Amino acid sequence: MTMSVDIPQEIIRPIAEPEDMMPYLVPTPTIDCENPEIVAFARKHGQGPGGVPGTAVRLYYAVRDGLRYDPYTIDVNVDGLKASNTLASGRGWCVSKAIVLAACCRALGIPARLGYADARNHLSTERMRQLMKTDVFTWHGYTSIHIGGKWVKATPAFNVELCRKFGLGTLEFNGREDSLYHPFDLSGNRHMEYLRDHGEFADTPVERIAEDFAKTYPDVDFMGGRPDFDQEVEAEILKFEVPGPAKS
């Protein structure tokens, strides 16, 4: 007599194939991880103890603080977003700095990809608010790094000097947990909130970003006149400084 046995589906279900990491290790038009300057920067700042997590953490801080945040460097085309060009300029915005971090990781054999989300960001200057007519930053960029068998998010946008000027806690990264923006500044005021996830990509979706920028900021020429973001920040800080007691 043949007996019918109910076999749990989880036993007979095919085992999922491991994720192919090759797309997250090779050069792309914007992530030019084979560029000699990218390789040299990655080797210089990535070397040290701690294996892959330690290397990823060191690269994060090298990009976060070694490249100044400057939203007026926005140039949504392949040359404007190429990691080596951003590294050479010494400054970039969230998208371009995330690309540099991804390139540095790939240069040292660590899989990395790019993630994007729309975010409401309260760190801006008066000129930026007037230009954008919104506090929503579409396609805010971060880097997703494969560490210890999982993808970990890292956001290297705001350098430490800028955070101090605006009274923000610096965004730290330990190689184990996602490092996105703190929801509040050091005074308890709301700083950033995520509104929409665009997903993660092996290379920068340049055309999609450019299309959404044109729709969201139709009247903005971010680089028009080459404004000085550092000077705007200083002026913004002065507006909110409380005068000290008068000297007798």
C-alpha positions as CSV (number, residue, x, y, z in Angstrom):
1,M,0.0,0.0,0.0
2,T,1.3,3.4,-1.0
3,M,1.0,6.1,1.6
4,S,0.5,9.7,0.8
5,V,2.8,12.0,2.7
6,D,2.3,15.8,2.8
7,I,5.7,17.4,2.3
8,P,6.1,20.9,3.6
9,Q,6.5,23.4,0.7
10,E,9.6,24.9,2.3
11,I,11.4,21.6,1.9
12,I,10.7,21.1,-1.8
13,R,11.0,24.8,-2.7
14,P,14.1,25.3,-4.8
15,I,17.0,27.0,-2.9
16,A,17.4,30.6,-4.0
17,E,20.5,31.2,-6.0
18,P,23.1,33.5,-4.3
19,E,23.0,37.0,-5.5
20,D,25.4,37.7,-8.4
21,M,27.9,40.3,-7.0
22,M,29.6,41.0,-10.3
23,P,27.4,44.0,-11.3
24,Y,28.5,45.7,-8.1
25,L,32.2,45.1,-8.6
26,V,32.9,46.3,-12.1
27,P,33.4,49.8,-13.5
28,T,30.5,51.7,-15.0
29,P,30.2,55.1,-16.8
30,T,29.9,57.0,-13.5
31,I,31.5,54.5,-11.0
32,D,35.0,54.5,-12.7
33,C,36.5,52.3,-10.0
34,E,39.5,51.4,-12.2
35,N,40.6,55.1,-12.5
36,P,44.1,55.5,-11.0
37,E,43.2,58.4,-8.8
38,I,40.2,56.5,-7.4
39,V,42.4,53.4,-6.8
40,A,45.1,55.4,-5.1
41,F,42.5,57.2,-2.8
42,A,40.9,53.9,-1.9
43,R,44.2,52.2,-1.1
44,K,45.4,55.2,0.9
45,H,42.3,55.5,3.1
46,G,41.0,52.0,3.1
47,Q,44.1,50.2,4.5
48,G,44.0,49.1,8.1
49,P,42.6,46.4,10.4
50,G,39.1,45.0,10.7
51,G,38.7,43.3,7.3
52,V,35.9,44.4,5.0
53,P,33.9,46.2,7.7
54,G,37.0,48.2,8.8
55,T,37.9,49.1,5.2
56,A,34.3,50.2,4.4
57,V,34.2,52.4,7.5
58,R,37.5,54.1,6.8
59,L,36.4,54.7,3.2
60,Y,33.1,56.2,4.4
61,Y,34.8,58.8,6.6
62,A,37.4,59.6,3.9
63,V,34.6,60.5,1.5
64,R,32.3,62.1,4.0
65,D,35.0,64.5,5.4
66,G,37.5,64.6,2.5
67,L,35.0,65.9,0.0
68,R,33.0,69.0,1.0
69,Y,29.2,69.0,0.5
70,D,28.2,71.5,-2.1
71,P,24.7,71.3,-3.7
72,Y,25.8,73.8,-6.4
73,T,28.0,71.1,-8.0
74,I,24.8,69.3,-9.2
75,D,25.5,68.4,-12.9
76,V,23.2,65.5,-13.9
77,N,25.1,63.9,-16.7
78,V,27.8,61.2,-16.9
79,D,30.8,63.5,-16.8
80,G,29.3,65.6,-14.0
81,L,28.7,62.5,-11.9
82,K,31.8,60.5,-12.7
83,A,33.5,59.5,-9.4
84,S,37.0,60.5,-10.6
85,N,35.8,64.0,-11.6
86,T,34.1,64.5,-8.2
87,L,37.2,63.4,-6.4
88,A,39.4,65.8,-8.4
89,S,37.1,68.7,-7.6
90,G,37.2,68.0,-3.8
91,R,33.5,68.6,-3.4
92,G,30.1,67.1,-4.4
93,W,26.5,66.6,-3.4
94,C,24.8,63.6,-2.0
95,V,24.5,61.7,-5.3
96,S,28.1,62.4,-6.5
97,K,29.6,61.6,-3.1
98,A,27.8,58.3,-2.8
99,I,29.2,57.4,-6.3
100,V,32.7,58.2,-5.1
101,L,32.2,55.9,-2.0
102,A,30.9,53.1,-4.3
103,A,33.8,53.5,-6.6
104,C,36.3,53.3,-3.7
105,C,34.7,50.1,-2.4
106,R,34.7,48.5,-5.8
107,A,38.3,49.5,-6.3
108,L,39.2,47.3,-3.3
109,G,36.9,44.4,-4.2
110,I,34.0,45.3,-2.0
111,P,30.6,45.1,-3.7
112,A,28.8,48.4,-3.7
113,R,25.7,49.9,-5.3
114,L,23.7,53.1,-5.3
115,G,20.4,53.8,-3.5
116,Y,18.0,56.7,-3.8
117,A,15.1,58.2,-1.9
118,D,13.1,61.4,-1.9
119,A,13.7,63.2,1.4
120,R,12.5,66.3,3.1
121,N,15.6,68.1,4.2
122,H,15.6,71.1,6.5
123,L,19.3,71.9,5.9
124,S,19.4,74.4,3.2
125,T,20.2,78.1,2.6
126,E,17.9,81.0,1.9
127,R,18.9,81.1,-1.8
128,M,18.3,77.4,-2.2
129,R,14.9,77.6,-0.7
130,Q,14.0,80.5,-3.0
131,L,15.3,78.6,-6.0
132,M,13.7,75.2,-5.3
133,K,10.4,76.4,-3.9
134,T,10.3,73.2,-1.8
135,D,12.2,71.5,1.0
136,V,11.9,68.1,-0.8
137,F,15.1,66.8,-2.3
138,T,14.3,64.2,-4.9
139,W,16.7,61.3,-5.6
140,H,18.7,61.8,-2.4
141,G,21.7,59.5,-2.8
142,Y,23.4,57.0,-0.5
143,T,25.8,54.0,-1.0
144,S,24.8,50.4,-0.2
145,I,27.8,48.2,0.6
146,H,27.8,44.4,0.9
147,I,29.4,43.6,4.3
148,G,29.2,40.4,6.2
149,G,26.6,38.8,3.8
150,K,24.2,41.7,3.8
151,W,23.7,45.1,2.2
152,V,24.4,48.0,4.6
153,K,23.4,51.6,3.7
154,A,25.9,54.5,4.2
155,T,25.3,58.2,3.5
156,P,28.5,60.2,3.2
157,A,27.0,63.5,2.1
158,F,27.5,66.0,4.9
159,N,31.1,66.7,6.0
160,V,31.8,67.2,9.7
161,E,32.5,71.0,9.4
162,L,29.1,71.6,7.8
163,C,27.3,69.6,10.5
164,R,28.9,71.6,13.2
165,K,27.9,74.9,11.6
166,F,24.3,73.8,11.3
167,G,24.1,72.2,14.8
168,L,23.7,68.7,13.4
169,G,25.1,65.5,14.8
170,T,27.5,63.9,12.3
171,L,26.2,60.8,10.7
172,E,28.3,57.9,11.8
173,F,28.9,54.5,10.2
174,N,30.0,51.3,11.9
175,G,29.8,48.9,9.0
176,R,27.0,46.8,10.6
177,E,24.0,49.1,10.7
178,D,22.4,51.4,8.1
179,S,23.6,54.9,8.3
180,L,20.9,57.3,7.1
181,Y,20.1,60.8,8.2
182,H,19.1,61.5,11.8
183,P,15.4,62.7,12.0
184,F,16.3,65.6,14.4
185,D,19.2,68.0,14.9
186,L,21.0,68.6,18.2
187,S,18.3,71.0,19.4
188,G,15.5,68.5,18.8
189,N,14.3,70.2,15.6
190,R,13.2,68.1,12.7
191,H,16.0,67.7,10.2
192,M,15.2,65.1,7.6
193,E,12.5,62.5,6.8
194,Y,12.4,60.0,4.0
195,L,9.3,60.2,1.7
196,R,9.8,57.7,-1.1
197,D,12.2,54.9,-1.9
198,H,13.5,54.7,-5.5
199,G,15.5,51.5,-4.9
200,E,19.1,50.5,-5.4
201,F,21.1,50.3,-8.7
202,A,24.4,48.9,-10.1
203,D,25.0,52.3,-11.8
204,T,23.6,55.8,-11.6
205,P,20.2,56.1,-13.4
206,V,21.2,59.4,-14.9
207,E,18.3,59.8,-17.3
208,R,15.7,59.1,-14.6
209,I,17.3,61.5,-12.2
210,A,17.5,64.3,-14.8
211,E,13.9,63.7,-15.9
212,D,12.6,64.0,-12.3
213,F,14.8,67.0,-11.5
214,A,13.3,68.8,-14.6
215,K,9.8,68.1,-13.3
216,T,10.5,68.9,-9.6
217,Y,12.7,71.9,-10.1
218,P,11.6,73.4,-13.4
219,D,13.0,76.9,-12.8
220,V,16.3,75.9,-11.1
221,D,19.7,76.2,-12.6
222,F,21.7,74.9,-9.7
223,M,25.0,75.9,-11.1
224,G,23.8,79.3,-12.6
225,G,26.4,81.9,-11.7
226,R,28.5,79.4,-9.8
227,P,27.2,80.5,-6.3
228,D,29.4,80.0,-3.3
229,F,27.6,77.5,-1.0
230,D,30.2,78.0,1.9
231,Q,29.4,81.8,1.9
232,E,25.7,81.1,1.9
233,V,26.1,78.8,4.9
234,E,28.0,81.4,6.9
235,A,25.2,84.0,6.1
236,E,22.5,81.5,7.1
237,I,24.3,80.9,10.5
238,L,24.6,84.6,11.2
239,K,20.8,85.0,10.8
240,F,20.1,82.7,13.7
241,E,23.0,83.7,16.1
242,V,21.8,85.2,19.3
243,P,23.8,88.3,20.3
244,G,25.7,88.0,23.5
245,P,25.2,90.4,26.5
246,A,26.4,94.0,25.9
247,K,29.8,94.8,27.4
248,S,29.9,97.5,30.0
